């Protein structure tokens, strides 16, 4: 425990504000949450394309991709899922400091972990997008066949089947992907983040 006393963060000369001025826009995290099959990754990818075309510097952190590398040592127990979100929060925080608008797509089933990330980043650097899609619709899509495996007992701790999903209390944007198109969903999110981007050199129209 005493060894941690020797960790002293260094204050570098270039700040996040300097990076914002260089890029011409602010940086923050757009955190997509929702059940497997709700459309998080699809919506996040479409949003990134829209932002890229407008000259915004972005990067997506996606659930399966991150678990294939950084978090491949974690299983799907409740403790590991909490650690998964904590690590992603720390990575996202570094990327925001680098001046990159960071998009994350994770189920993020627990309110406690979502609040932890929000506190870690600061409320002004966190935009929560709830990809709202009924479980029944997600099961119909079941692109990866995961729900069927969970129903058959082949997958344990599967959100919506054998593990709970806590509906967010006050998301910044709620996108009902079973009722609106991807384009409409992207427009809803863009409307929310336009002012936050504070783009002085970039036209968002």
Secondary structure, 3 states (H helix, E strand, C coil): CHHHHHCCCCCCCCCHHHHHHHHCCCCCEEEEECCCCCCHHHHHHHHHHHHHHCCCCEEEEEHHHHHCCCCCCCCCCHHHHHHHHHHHHHHHHHHHHCCCEEEEECCCCCHHHHHHHHHHHCHHHEEEEEECCCHHHHHHHCCCCHHHHHHCCCCCCCECCCECCCCCCCCCEEECCCCCCHHHHHHHHHHHHHHHHCCCCCCCC
